[in-house]
Amino acid sequence: MNELLSNIYTTLTQFNLASALFRILLAVFIGGCIGSERGRHGRAAGLRTHILVCLGSAMTVMVGLYSTQILHLDGDPMRISAQVITGVGFLGAGTIITRNHTRVTGLTTAAGLWATACLGLAIGAGFYAGAIAAWLLMAVTITIFTKLEHGIKQMHSDTYYLELSHISHVNEFVNEISHQVSSIQVLPAKSGTPEHIGLEIVTPAAKSSAELLSKIQSFDYILIAVPVAQEY
């Protein structure tokens, strides 16, 4: 049994048709696992994007190996695949969005795409143990650490719901407080009044929150200013 497993592993680490098919399937599987998690969170780069990035990266390495080991061409087999990291950087930049000039989203997805490309390179090179170990650590980082990070942010920040008398006051308000808050999100007015507009702001520290709330309440166009956990 051990000899059989050893023979299978040797076959898969060498470059041949069986190992190429295995690397393709593994790239699709790992890319799909990462992409499905991003897709569940409504990210622009989801299942298909991550599969294609991982598969494409694996294929670039295999093309280099094929050219040197099968076609016996001169050159570095990893030279082409080295350009994948740069190329994926442009793709990742497309997932980063700045909202209201204060809130940046998509950084985790961009980093995930870059890491997925690196996994594809490792799979294409036959470094299965490293690729699988890195994939498991990525899964832990994206799932468990996300909840931990969110909990830490909640401990060191306060979130408030504000309601303005009219949408025309939004730009004026943002210009007044944008340097004092972590994020600002525009929402429908919870009072249901058509001309009103809602905002959700996140302040970085409890001490500055109290001072900021006092300042906000001094604006005559602010009709409601309460913590989001408070009923109103």
C-alpha positions as CSV (number, residue, x, y, z in Angstrom):
1,M,0.0,0.0,0.0
2,N,2.8,2.4,1.0
3,E,4.6,1.6,-2.3
4,L,1.5,2.3,-4.3
5,L,1.0,5.7,-2.6
6,S,4.7,6.4,-3.1
7,N,4.4,5.6,-6.8
8,I,1.2,7.8,-7.2
9,Y,2.9,10.7,-5.4
10,T,6.0,10.3,-7.6
11,T,3.9,10.3,-10.7
12,L,2.0,13.5,-9.6
13,T,5.2,15.4,-8.8
14,Q,6.7,14.6,-12.2
15,F,5.5,16.5,-15.3
16,N,3.2,14.2,-17.3
17,L,-0.3,14.0,-18.5
18,A,-1.7,12.5,-15.3
19,S,0.0,15.1,-13.1
20,A,-1.1,17.9,-15.4
21,L,-4.8,16.8,-15.2
22,F,-4.5,16.5,-11.4
23,R,-3.0,20.0,-11.1
24,I,-5.8,21.5,-13.3
25,L,-8.5,19.8,-11.1
26,L,-6.8,20.9,-7.9
27,A,-6.5,24.5,-9.1
28,V,-10.2,24.5,-10.0
29,F,-11.1,23.0,-6.6
30,I,-9.0,25.3,-4.4
31,G,-9.9,28.4,-6.5
32,G,-13.6,27.5,-6.2
33,C,-13.4,27.1,-2.5
34,I,-11.9,30.5,-2.0
35,G,-14.2,32.1,-4.6
36,S,-17.4,30.6,-3.1
37,E,-16.7,32.3,0.3
38,R,-16.1,35.7,-1.4
39,G,-19.3,35.1,-3.5
40,R,-21.4,34.5,-0.4
41,H,-20.4,37.9,0.9
42,G,-21.5,39.5,-2.4
43,R,-18.0,40.5,-3.6
44,A,-17.4,41.4,-7.2
45,A,-14.7,38.7,-7.6
46,G,-16.5,35.4,-6.7
47,L,-16.5,31.8,-7.6
48,R,-15.7,32.0,-11.4
49,T,-13.1,34.8,-11.0
50,H,-11.1,32.9,-8.4
51,I,-11.3,29.6,-10.3
52,L,-10.0,31.3,-13.5
53,V,-7.2,33.1,-11.6
54,C,-6.0,29.9,-9.9
55,L,-6.4,27.8,-13.1
56,G,-4.7,30.4,-15.3
57,S,-1.8,30.7,-12.8
58,A,-1.3,26.9,-12.7
59,M,-1.4,26.7,-16.5
60,T,1.3,29.4,-16.9
61,V,3.7,27.3,-14.8
62,M,2.8,24.1,-16.7
63,V,3.4,25.8,-20.0
64,G,6.9,26.7,-18.8
65,L,7.5,23.2,-17.7
66,Y,6.2,21.7,-20.9
67,S,8.4,24.0,-23.0
68,T,11.5,22.9,-21.2
69,Q,10.9,19.3,-20.2
70,I,8.8,18.1,-23.2
71,L,9.9,20.4,-26.0
72,H,13.4,20.8,-24.6
73,L,13.5,24.6,-25.3
74,D,16.1,26.7,-23.6
75,G,15.1,29.1,-20.9
76,D,13.8,29.5,-17.4
77,P,10.4,27.6,-17.0
78,M,9.3,30.0,-14.3
79,R,10.0,33.1,-16.3
80,I,6.5,33.4,-17.8
81,S,4.7,32.6,-14.5
82,A,6.6,35.4,-12.7
83,Q,4.5,37.9,-14.7
84,V,1.3,36.5,-13.2
85,I,1.7,38.3,-9.9
86,T,2.0,41.7,-11.7
87,G,-1.0,40.9,-13.9
88,V,-3.2,39.9,-11.0
89,G,-2.3,43.1,-9.3
90,F,-4.3,45.0,-12.0
91,L,-7.2,42.6,-11.6
92,G,-7.2,43.1,-7.8
93,A,-7.2,46.8,-8.1
94,G,-10.6,46.6,-9.9
95,T,-12.2,45.1,-6.8
96,I,-11.1,48.0,-4.5
97,I,-13.8,50.6,-4.2
98,T,-13.8,53.9,-2.3
99,R,-17.1,55.0,-1.0
100,N,-17.9,58.6,0.0
101,H,-14.1,59.3,0.0
102,T,-13.8,57.8,3.5
103,R,-14.6,54.1,3.2
104,V,-12.4,51.7,1.2
105,T,-13.8,48.2,0.5
106,G,-12.5,45.2,-1.5
107,L,-9.0,45.1,0.0
108,T,-9.5,41.5,1.3
109,T,-10.8,40.3,-2.0
110,A,-7.9,41.9,-3.9
111,A,-5.4,40.3,-1.5
112,G,-7.3,37.0,-1.9
113,L,-7.0,37.1,-5.7
114,W,-3.3,37.7,-5.4
115,A,-2.9,34.9,-2.9
116,T,-5.1,32.6,-5.1
117,A,-2.7,33.3,-8.0
118,C,0.2,32.3,-5.8
119,L,-1.6,29.1,-5.0
120,G,-2.1,28.4,-8.7
121,L,1.6,28.9,-9.3
122,A,2.4,26.4,-6.5
123,I,-0.1,23.9,-7.8
124,G,1.3,24.2,-11.4
125,A,4.8,23.6,-10.1
126,G,3.7,20.5,-8.2
127,F,4.2,22.0,-4.8
128,Y,1.0,20.4,-3.5
129,A,1.8,20.3,0.2
130,G,2.6,24.0,0.3
131,A,-0.5,24.9,-1.8
132,I,-2.9,23.0,0.4
133,A,-1.3,24.3,3.6
134,A,-1.5,27.9,2.4
135,W,-5.1,27.3,1.2
136,L,-6.1,26.1,4.7
137,L,-4.5,29.1,6.3
138,M,-6.2,31.4,3.8
139,A,-9.6,29.8,4.8
140,V,-8.9,30.4,8.5
141,T,-7.8,34.0,7.8
142,I,-10.8,34.8,5.7
143,T,-13.4,33.2,8.0
144,I,-12.2,33.1,11.6
145,F,-10.0,36.2,11.6
146,T,-12.6,38.2,9.8
147,K,-15.0,37.7,12.8
148,L,-12.2,38.5,15.2
149,E,-11.2,41.7,13.4
150,H,-14.8,42.8,13.3
151,G,-15.2,42.2,17.0
152,I,-12.0,44.2,17.7
153,K,-13.2,47.1,15.6
154,Q,-16.6,47.1,17.4
155,M,-14.7,47.3,20.8
156,H,-12.8,50.4,19.6
157,S,-15.5,52.2,17.7
158,D,-19.0,53.5,17.9
159,T,-21.7,53.4,15.1
160,Y,-24.4,56.1,14.9
161,Y,-27.5,56.5,12.8
162,L,-28.2,60.1,11.7
163,E,-31.2,61.5,9.8
164,L,-30.8,64.7,7.8
165,S,-33.7,66.9,6.8
166,H,-32.7,66.8,3.1
167,I,-30.2,65.1,0.8
168,S,-28.8,68.5,-0.1
169,H,-27.1,68.7,3.3
170,V,-25.1,65.5,2.8
171,N,-22.0,67.0,1.1
172,E,-21.9,69.8,3.7
173,F,-22.1,67.4,6.5
174,V,-19.5,65.0,5.1
175,N,-17.0,67.9,4.5
176,E,-17.5,68.9,8.2
177,I,-16.8,65.5,9.8
178,S,-15.1,63.3,7.3
179,H,-11.7,63.7,9.0
180,Q,-13.2,62.6,12.3
181,V,-14.9,59.3,11.3
182,S,-13.8,55.9,10.0
183,S,-16.7,55.5,7.5
184,I,-19.9,57.1,6.3
185,Q,-22.7,55.2,4.6
186,V,-25.8,56.7,3.0
187,L,-29.0,55.0,3.9
188,P,-32.8,55.5,3.3
189,A,-34.4,57.5,6.0
190,K,-35.7,55.1,8.7
191,S,-38.5,57.6,9.6
192,G,-40.0,57.0,6.1
193,T,-40.2,60.7,5.3
194,P,-39.3,60.9,1.5
195,E,-37.3,64.1,1.7
196,H,-35.1,62.9,4.6
197,I,-31.9,61.0,4.1
198,G,-30.1,58.7,6.6
199,L,-26.4,58.3,7.3
200,E,-24.5,55.6,9.3
201,I,-21.2,56.8,10.7
202,V,-18.5,54.9,12.5
203,T,-16.2,56.8,14.9
204,P,-12.8,55.4,15.8
205,A,-12.8,55.9,19.6
206,A,-15.4,56.3,22.4
207,K,-13.8,59.5,23.7
208,S,-13.9,61.2,20.3
209,S,-17.4,59.8,19.7
210,A,-18.9,61.8,22.6
211,E,-17.3,65.0,21.3
212,L,-18.3,64.3,17.7
213,L,-21.9,63.5,18.7
214,S,-22.1,66.8,20.6
215,K,-20.9,68.6,17.4
216,I,-23.3,66.7,15.2
217,Q,-26.3,67.6,17.3
218,S,-25.5,71.3,16.9
219,F,-26.3,71.1,13.2
220,D,-29.9,72.3,12.7
221,Y,-30.5,69.9,9.8
222,I,-29.7,66.8,11.9
223,L,-33.0,65.5,13.1
224,I,-31.9,62.2,14.6
225,A,-28.5,61.2,16.0
226,V,-28.5,57.9,18.0
227,P,-26.3,54.7,18.4
228,V,-27.4,52.1,15.9
229,A,-28.2,49.6,18.7
230,Q,-30.6,52.1,20.2
231,E,-34.3,51.9,19.3
232,Y,-35.8,55.0,17.8
